[in-house]
């Protein structure tokens, strides 16, 4: 009876069949990238030809050879990874009054309402809920093709680890926590796919990006907390030129968002002198309308002269903006955005900045207004018309809409600007 069962390929009671043993050995092998072998049936009828070929030692040797071959060609299965090329190109035509000391107007092609950029970002899943992330990003002027001279070639450049349990740790040149707070929760024109041009509040974020930074972010439900430290790199003076930062963000899907942040930078030469910044604000969305409000303060010690190696600005640029002339600069701002259908955004914003100078002539203030209409032709392409009007008094400069990288100082107490442009995301 045992011999009959063996010939018919049936299992013998109380004893594992040869097919079952082989299946166990195959299952114990590492997973392969190609489709797995079909398991051998313990009750599959065996033809006379198969019986004649796979009998005794010959059958055992052939099966062993098949298993060995599969093992040789078995490739370990690695986790998913991806690399993405992305960017934005924005070109516009701009008209500006009081563009020189003579009070003349200016017509020019500019980089538009959004600063153009391209970047590469990637993610690799290394298992256990942990991913490796990296990002590199360059900023340029589409009207000339030149890279922005105010920044390094890769203005963003970092690598890090992101865990579903322990948070995210990144190292390199990246957004500081104060910038993250403003841009995530209460920046004006939140629907714009950039965060520098025509946003004076970003001028209060100590340059937005910081080099040599280690940043850690942890999230719990809708709350995100960030802390950062940027190394000054001065031999014998550990704290000189360094920066510390922290932020807390409340970011539910809707309707209320809120954030607050703190940033403290130390002068690289006079390490006892600090530039400190605070910010807080939020936004509220009801139906198709979003209301935004924010507050920011910059305060610098008398000995702080802008020797900050981790910032994006050069000494000549800071001097042109009279950055070192104030002891405190405080800004209040707000805005309303109305979405009409799926394609149109209308927004109105106002900024009020009050400056206390290190000397009386540097005291001043600025009030800025902006209207913006945007129409999306597709998910990636839109056109817009922007109008801004600024009032400057006393020694207040440097709160221009273009930011420090495209200074458009008003040579007078007022300035009117009009920009029309075309923008494409990829």
C-alpha positions as CSV (number, residue, x, y, z in Angstrom):
1,X,0.0,0.0,0.0
2,X,2.8,2.4,0.8
3,X,4.4,1.7,-2.6
4,X,1.0,2.4,-4.3
5,X,0.6,5.7,-2.4
6,X,4.1,6.7,-3.3
7,X,3.5,6.0,-7.0
8,X,0.3,8.0,-6.9
9,X,2.0,11.0,-5.2
10,X,-0.2,10.7,-2.1
11,X,1.1,11.3,1.4
12,X,1.6,8.4,3.7
13,X,-0.2,8.7,7.0
14,X,2.0,9.7,9.9
15,X,4.9,10.6,7.6
16,X,5.6,13.9,5.7
17,X,5.8,13.4,2.0
18,X,8.8,14.4,0.0
19,X,6.8,17.3,-1.6
20,X,5.9,18.7,1.8
21,X,9.6,18.6,2.8
22,X,10.6,20.4,-0.4
23,X,7.9,23.0,0.2
24,X,9.2,23.7,3.7
25,X,12.7,24.2,2.3
26,X,11.6,26.6,-0.4
27,X,9.5,28.6,2.1
28,X,12.5,29.0,4.3
29,X,14.5,30.7,1.5
30,X,14.8,34.5,1.2
31,X,12.1,36.3,-0.8
32,X,12.9,36.9,-4.5
33,X,12.1,39.8,-6.7
34,X,10.7,37.5,-9.4
35,X,7.5,35.4,-9.1
36,X,7.8,32.6,-6.6
37,X,7.9,28.9,-7.6
38,X,4.6,27.1,-7.6
39,X,4.4,24.8,-4.6
40,X,4.4,21.1,-5.2
41,X,1.1,19.5,-4.5
42,X,1.0,16.7,-2.0
43,X,-1.9,15.0,-3.8
44,X,-1.1,15.8,-7.5
45,X,-1.2,12.7,-9.7
46,X,2.1,11.8,-11.2
47,X,2.3,10.7,-14.8
48,X,4.1,7.5,-15.8
49,X,6.8,9.6,-17.6
50,X,7.4,11.7,-14.5
51,X,7.6,8.6,-12.4
52,X,10.2,7.2,-14.7
53,X,12.3,10.3,-14.6
54,X,11.9,11.5,-11.0
55,X,12.6,8.3,-9.2
56,X,15.0,7.6,-6.4
57,X,18.3,9.4,-6.3
58,X,17.8,11.1,-9.7
59,X,14.6,12.8,-8.5
60,X,16.3,14.0,-5.3
61,X,19.3,15.3,-7.2
62,X,17.2,17.2,-9.8
63,X,15.1,18.9,-7.1
64,X,18.2,19.9,-5.2
65,X,19.6,21.4,-8.4
66,X,16.4,23.4,-9.0
67,X,16.5,24.8,-5.5
68,X,20.1,25.7,-5.8
69,X,19.5,27.6,-9.1
70,X,16.6,29.5,-7.5
71,X,18.8,30.4,-4.6
72,X,21.6,31.8,-6.9
73,X,19.2,34.0,-8.8
74,X,17.2,35.1,-5.7
75,X,17.6,38.9,-5.3
76,X,16.8,40.6,-2.0
77,X,13.7,42.9,-2.1
78,X,14.6,46.4,-1.0
79,X,12.1,49.1,0.1
80,X,10.7,51.7,-2.2
81,X,12.6,54.9,-3.0
82,X,11.9,57.9,-5.2
83,X,13.6,61.0,-6.6
84,X,11.5,64.0,-7.8
85,X,12.6,67.0,-10.0
86,X,10.3,70.0,-9.4
87,X,10.3,73.7,-9.8
88,X,8.6,76.9,-10.7
89,X,9.2,79.5,-13.5
90,X,7.6,82.9,-13.1
91,X,8.3,85.9,-15.3
92,X,6.5,89.3,-15.2
93,X,6.5,92.9,-16.3
94,X,6.7,95.5,-13.6
95,X,6.1,99.2,-13.4
96,X,7.5,101.1,-10.4
97,X,7.4,104.8,-9.4
98,X,10.2,106.7,-7.6
99,X,12.7,104.1,-8.7
100,X,15.8,106.4,-8.5
101,X,16.9,109.5,-6.6
102,X,15.5,111.7,-9.4
103,X,12.0,110.2,-8.8
104,X,11.8,108.6,-12.3
105,X,9.6,105.6,-13.0
106,X,10.9,102.2,-14.2
107,X,9.5,99.6,-16.6
108,X,11.3,96.2,-16.4
109,X,11.0,92.5,-16.8
110,X,11.3,90.8,-13.4
111,X,11.2,87.4,-11.8
112,X,7.5,88.0,-11.1
113,X,5.4,87.7,-8.0
114,X,7.1,84.4,-7.1
115,X,10.8,83.7,-7.2
116,X,11.7,81.0,-9.7
117,X,13.4,77.9,-8.6
118,X,14.1,74.2,-9.4
119,X,14.9,71.4,-7.0
120,X,15.5,67.7,-6.5
121,X,14.1,65.9,-3.5
122,X,14.1,62.2,-2.6
123,X,12.9,59.6,-0.2
124,X,14.1,56.1,0.6
125,X,12.2,53.8,2.8
126,X,14.7,51.9,4.9
127,X,12.1,49.9,6.8
128,X,10.9,50.0,10.4
129,X,8.8,53.2,9.7
130,X,12.0,55.1,8.9
131,X,12.9,57.0,5.7
132,X,15.9,58.9,4.4
133,X,15.0,62.3,3.0
134,X,17.0,64.9,1.1
135,X,16.4,68.1,-0.8
136,X,18.4,70.5,-3.0
137,X,17.0,73.7,-4.5
138,X,18.4,76.5,-6.6
139,X,16.8,80.0,-7.2
140,X,17.2,81.9,-10.5
141,X,16.0,84.8,-12.6
142,X,14.1,83.6,-15.7
143,X,14.5,87.0,-17.4
144,X,18.3,86.6,-17.5
145,X,18.9,82.9,-16.7
146,X,21.3,83.9,-13.9
147,X,21.2,82.3,-10.5
148,X,20.3,84.6,-7.6
149,X,23.5,86.2,-6.4
150,X,22.1,86.7,-2.9
151,X,22.1,82.9,-2.3
152,X,24.5,79.9,-2.8
153,X,23.9,77.8,-5.8
154,X,21.8,75.4,-3.7
155,X,19.9,77.6,-1.4
156,X,18.3,74.6,0.2
157,X,20.5,71.5,0.8
158,X,19.9,69.0,3.5
159,X,19.7,65.3,4.3
160,X,18.0,63.6,7.2
161,X,15.9,60.8,8.7
162,X,12.2,60.8,9.1
163,X,10.5,58.3,11.5
164,X,6.8,57.7,11.9
165,X,7.5,57.2,15.6
166,X,10.4,59.5,16.6
167,X,9.9,62.5,14.3
168,X,12.3,64.1,11.7
169,X,15.9,65.1,12.0
170,X,17.6,67.0,9.2
171,X,21.1,68.6,8.7
172,X,22.2,71.2,6.3
173,X,21.0,74.5,4.9
174,X,17.2,74.7,5.4
175,X,14.3,76.8,6.6
176,X,14.7,78.0,10.2
177,X,11.8,77.3,12.7
178,X,10.6,80.9,12.6
179,X,10.1,80.7,8.8
180,X,8.4,77.3,9.1
181,X,5.9,78.9,11.5
182,X,5.0,81.8,9.3
183,X,4.9,79.9,6.1
184,X,2.8,77.1,7.4
185,X,0.2,79.0,9.5
186,X,-0.3,82.6,8.6
187,X,1.7,83.8,5.6
188,X,-0.1,86.2,3.3
189,X,-1.3,84.8,0.0
190,X,-1.0,81.2,1.2
191,X,-2.1,79.9,-2.2
192,X,1.0,81.3,-3.9
193,X,3.6,78.5,-4.6
194,X,6.5,80.4,-3.1
195,X,7.4,82.3,0.0
196,X,9.6,85.3,-0.7
197,X,8.5,87.8,-3.3
198,X,5.9,90.4,-2.2
199,X,5.7,89.2,1.4
200,X,7.2,91.7,3.7
201,X,6.6,89.5,6.8
202,X,9.2,87.1,5.5
203,X,11.8,89.9,5.9
204,X,11.3,89.5,9.6
205,X,12.5,85.8,9.6
206,X,16.2,86.5,9.7
207,X,16.8,85.5,6.1
208,X,14.4,82.5,6.1
209,X,17.2,79.9,5.5
210,X,20.1,79.0,7.9
211,X,23.3,77.1,7.0
212,X,25.0,74.5,9.2
213,X,21.7,73.8,10.9
214,X,20.5,70.7,12.7
215,X,16.7,70.7,13.0
216,X,14.4,68.3,14.8
217,X,10.6,68.2,14.4
218,X,8.1,66.1,16.3
219,X,4.4,65.8,15.5
220,X,1.5,64.7,17.7
221,X,-1.9,64.8,16.0
222,X,-2.3,68.4,14.8
223,X,0.7,69.8,16.9
224,X,4.2,70.1,15.5
225,X,7.2,71.2,17.6
226,X,10.6,72.2,16.1
227,X,14.0,73.0,17.7
228,X,17.2,73.9,15.8
229,X,20.8,74.8,16.3
230,X,23.2,76.2,13.7
231,X,26.9,75.9,14.4
232,X,29.0,79.0,14.1
233,X,32.2,77.1,13.3
234,X,34.6,79.5,15.0
235,X,37.6,77.8,16.6
236,X,37.9,78.6,20.3
237,X,34.5,80.3,20.3
238,X,31.8,77.7,20.3
239,X,28.8,80.1,20.4
240,X,30.0,82.8,18.1
241,X,28.0,83.0,14.9
242,X,25.6,80.3,16.1
243,X,21.8,80.3,16.1
244,X,19.1,78.6,18.1
245,X,15.4,78.4,17.2
246,X,12.1,76.8,18.3
247,X,8.5,76.8,17.1
248,X,5.2,75.3,17.9
249,X,2.5,74.9,15.2
250,X,-1.1,73.9,15.3
251,X,-2.1,72.8,11.8
252,X,-5.4,71.0,11.5
253,X,-7.0,70.6,8.1
254,X,-9.4,73.4,8.8
255,X,-10.5,75.9,9.8
256,X,-8.0,77.4,12.3
257,X,-4.2,77.3,12.2
258,X,-1.9,78.9,14.6
259,X,1.9,79.1,15.2
260,X,4.5,80.9,17.3
261,X,8.3,80.9,17.1
262,X,11.6,82.3,18.5
263,X,15.0,82.7,16.9
264,X,18.3,83.9,18.4
265,X,21.4,84.6,16.4
266,X,24.8,85.6,17.8
267,X,27.3,87.9,16.1
268,X,30.4,86.0,14.8
269,X,32.8,88.7,15.9
270,X,31.1,90.1,19.0
271,X,29.6,86.8,20.4
272,X,27.8,88.6,23.3
273,X,25.6,90.6,20.8
274,X,22.4,89.0,19.7
275,X,19.7,89.4,17.0
276,X,16.4,88.0,18.4
277,X,13.1,87.5,16.7
278,X,9.6,86.5,17.8
279,X,6.5,85.8,15.8
280,X,3.0,84.6,16.3
281,X,-0.2,84.5,14.2
282,X,-2.8,82.4,12.7
283,X,-5.5,82.1,10.0
284,X,-9.1,81.1,9.8
285,X,-11.0,79.7,6.9
286,X,-14.8,79.7,6.4
287,X,-16.3,78.6,3.2
288,X,-14.1,80.0,0.4
289,X,-12.6,82.9,2.5
290,X,-9.4,82.9,4.5
291,X,-8.5,85.6,7.0
292,X,-4.8,85.9,8.1
293,X,-3.2,87.9,10.9
294,X,0.4,88.0,12.2
295,X,2.9,89.8,14.4
296,X,6.7,89.8,14.3
297,X,9.5,91.5,16.1
298,X,13.3,91.9,15.4
299,X,15.5,93.2,18.1
300,X,19.3,93.5,17.9
301,X,21.9,94.5,20.4
302,X,24.1,97.5,19.8
303,X,27.2,95.3,19.1
304,X,25.4,93.1,16.5
305,X,26.7,94.3,13.1
306,X,25.5,91.4,10.9
307,X,28.6,89.2,11.1
308,X,26.4,86.0,10.8
309,X,28.0,83.4,8.6
310,X,24.9,81.2,8.5
311,X,22.7,83.8,7.1
312,X,22.1,84.4,3.3
313,X,23.0,88.1,3.3
314,X,26.3,89.9,2.6
315,X,27.5,92.9,4.5
316,X,26.9,95.2,1.5
317,X,23.3,94.1,1.2
318,X,22.7,94.6,4.9
319,X,24.2,98.1,4.7
320,X,22.1,99.0,1.6
321,X,19.0,98.1,3.6
322,X,20.3,100.0,6.7
323,X,19.9,96.8,8.6
324,X,22.3,97.8,11.3
325,X,20.7,101.1,12.1
326,X,17.7,99.8,14.1
327,X,17.5,98.4,17.5
328,X,13.9,97.1,17.1
329,X,11.6,96.6,14.2
330,X,8.0,95.5,14.8
331,X,5.4,94.5,12.2
332,X,1.7,93.9,12.3
333,X,-0.1,92.5,9.2
334,X,-3.2,90.9,8.0
335,X,-5.0,89.8,4.8
336,X,-8.1,88.3,3.3
337,X,-8.2,85.8,0.4
338,X,-11.3,84.9,-1.5
339,X,-11.5,81.9,-3.8
340,X,-14.0,82.1,-6.6
341,X,-14.7,78.7,-8.1
342,X,-11.7,76.5,-8.7
343,X,-9.6,78.9,-10.8
344,X,-9.7,82.4,-9.3
345,X,-8.1,83.9,-6.2
346,X,-8.5,87.5,-5.0
347,X,-6.5,88.8,-2.1
348,X,-6.0,92.1,-0.1
349,X,-3.2,92.5,2.4
350,X,-1.8,95.3,4.6
351,X,1.5,95.6,6.6
352,X,2.4,98.1,9.3
353,X,6.0,98.3,10.4
354,X,7.4,100.5,13.2
355,X,11.2,100.9,13.6
356,X,13.1,102.2,16.6
357,X,16.6,103.3,15.5
358,X,19.9,103.0,17.3
359,X,19.9,106.8,16.8
360,X,17.0,109.1,16.4
361,X,17.3,109.7,12.6
362,X,16.8,105.9,12.1
363,X,13.4,106.0,13.7
364,X,10.7,105.4,11.1
365,X,7.6,103.5,9.9
366,X,6.2,102.0,6.8
367,X,2.6,101.1,5.7
368,X,2.2,98.8,2.7
369,X,-0.9,97.7,0.8
370,X,-1.4,95.0,-1.8
371,X,-4.2,93.8,-4.1
372,X,-3.7,90.6,-6.1
373,X,-5.8,88.7,-8.6
374,X,-4.8,85.3,-9.9
375,X,-6.4,83.0,-12.5
376,X,-5.4,79.3,-13.0
377,X,-5.5,78.0,-16.5
378,X,-4.6,74.5,-15.3
379,X,-3.3,72.9,-12.1
380,X,0.2,74.1,-13.1
381,X,-0.2,77.4,-15.0
382,X,-1.7,80.7,-13.9
383,X,-1.6,84.4,-14.7
384,X,-1.9,87.2,-12.2
385,X,-2.1,91.0,-11.8
386,X,-0.6,92.6,-8.6
387,X,-0.7,96.2,-7.4
388,X,1.2,97.4,-4.3
389,X,1.5,100.8,-2.7
390,X,3.9,101.8,0.1
391,X,4.3,104.8,2.4
392,X,7.7,105.3,4.1
393,X,8.6,107.7,6.8
394,X,11.8,108.5,8.6
395,X,14.6,106.0,8.4
396,X,12.4,103.1,7.5
397,X,13.7,101.1,4.5
398,X,14.2,97.4,3.9
399,X,10.5,96.3,4.1
400,X,10.1,96.3,0.4
401,X,7.9,93.7,-1.3
402,X,10.7,92.2,-3.3
403,X,12.8,91.3,-0.2
404,X,16.5,91.8,0.3
405,X,17.5,89.8,-2.8
406,X,15.8,92.3,-5.2
407,X,15.9,95.6,-3.3
408,X,13.5,98.2,-4.8
409,X,14.0,101.0,-2.3
410,X,11.7,103.9,-2.6
411,X,13.5,107.2,-3.2
412,X,10.7,109.1,-1.7
413,X,7.9,108.7,0.8
414,X,5.7,106.8,-1.5
415,X,6.0,104.0,-4.1
416,X,3.5,102.4,-6.5
417,X,4.2,99.1,-8.2
418,X,2.2,97.1,-10.7
419,X,3.2,93.6,-11.8
420,X,1.6,91.3,-14.4
421,X,3.0,87.8,-14.9
422,X,2.8,84.2,-16.0
423,X,3.7,81.3,-13.8
424,X,4.2,77.6,-14.4
425,X,4.8,74.8,-11.9
426,X,6.5,71.5,-12.8
